[in-house]
Amino acid sequence: MKVTAQYFGANLSSPEGTDVEHFESIQSARKAFLSRADFDPQYPCQEEESSEILLWKGVLDDVTDYYPDYRLCIGSRGGANI
């Protein structure tokens, strides 16, 4: 199932509805999220405690008016909680 993702972090401004990324599955979005939260030089503002990713089912180019289907955040033991 393809998903649309939007990232939030303490050092990032609130994204526009069109600031989205597409993934082939929830699992691939989860892997990308965990690698970025573990400090990816390409995404330096992501921090473990405060970053999260919102996911919508399907491929959307604008998520302004849609409530997310899933929310990923870092759990107490370092994994991604849905």
C-alpha positions as CSV (number, residue, x, y, z in Angstrom):
1,M,0.0,0.0,0.0
2,K,1.5,3.3,-1.1
3,V,1.5,6.1,1.5
4,T,2.0,9.8,1.6
5,A,4.2,11.2,4.4
6,Q,4.8,14.6,6.0
7,Y,7.6,15.2,8.6
8,F,7.5,17.3,11.7
9,G,10.3,18.2,14.0
10,A,11.2,20.7,16.7
11,N,13.6,22.6,14.4
12,L,11.4,22.5,11.3
13,S,8.8,25.0,10.4
14,S,5.2,23.8,9.9
15,P,5.1,22.2,6.5
16,E,2.7,23.3,3.7
17,G,0.1,20.8,2.6
18,T,2.1,20.1,-0.5
19,D,5.4,19.3,1.3
20,V,4.9,15.6,1.1
21,E,6.9,12.5,0.3
22,H,5.7,9.2,-1.1
23,F,6.7,5.7,0.0
24,E,5.8,2.3,-1.3
25,S,4.7,1.1,2.1
26,I,4.3,2.0,5.8
27,Q,7.4,-0.1,6.5
28,S,9.6,1.9,4.0
29,A,8.3,5.1,5.6
30,R,9.1,3.7,9.0
31,K,12.7,2.8,8.0
32,A,13.3,6.3,6.5
33,F,11.9,7.9,9.6
34,L,14.1,5.9,11.9
35,S,17.2,6.6,9.8
36,R,16.5,10.4,9.8
37,A,15.8,10.5,13.5
38,D,19.2,8.8,14.1
39,F,20.8,11.8,12.5
40,D,20.9,11.8,8.7
41,P,23.2,14.6,7.5
42,Q,20.6,15.3,4.7
43,Y,17.9,15.9,7.4
44,P,19.9,17.6,10.3
45,C,16.8,19.0,12.1
46,Q,15.2,15.7,13.0
47,E,15.6,14.8,16.6
48,E,14.5,11.6,18.3
49,E,12.4,13.1,21.1
50,S,10.4,15.6,19.0
51,S,10.2,14.3,15.5
52,E,7.2,12.6,14.0
53,I,5.8,11.6,10.6
54,L,2.2,11.7,9.6
55,L,1.0,9.2,7.0
56,W,-2.0,9.1,4.7
57,K,-3.0,6.0,2.7
58,G,-2.5,6.4,-1.0
59,V,-0.7,9.0,-3.1
60,L,-1.7,12.5,-2.4
61,D,-0.1,15.7,-3.7
62,D,-1.8,18.0,-1.1
63,V,-2.8,16.9,2.4
64,T,-4.1,20.2,3.7
65,D,-7.7,19.1,4.2
66,Y,-7.1,15.5,5.2
67,Y,-6.8,14.0,8.6
68,P,-3.8,11.6,8.8
69,D,-4.4,7.8,8.8
70,Y,-1.2,7.1,10.9
71,R,1.3,8.9,13.1
72,L,4.8,7.6,13.7
73,C,6.8,8.8,16.6
74,I,9.9,7.6,18.5
75,G,8.9,5.3,21.4
76,S,10.6,5.0,24.8
77,R,12.9,2.3,23.7
78,G,14.0,3.9,20.4
79,G,11.6,2.2,18.0
80,A,8.9,3.8,15.9
81,N,5.4,3.7,17.4
82,I,2.4,3.9,15.1
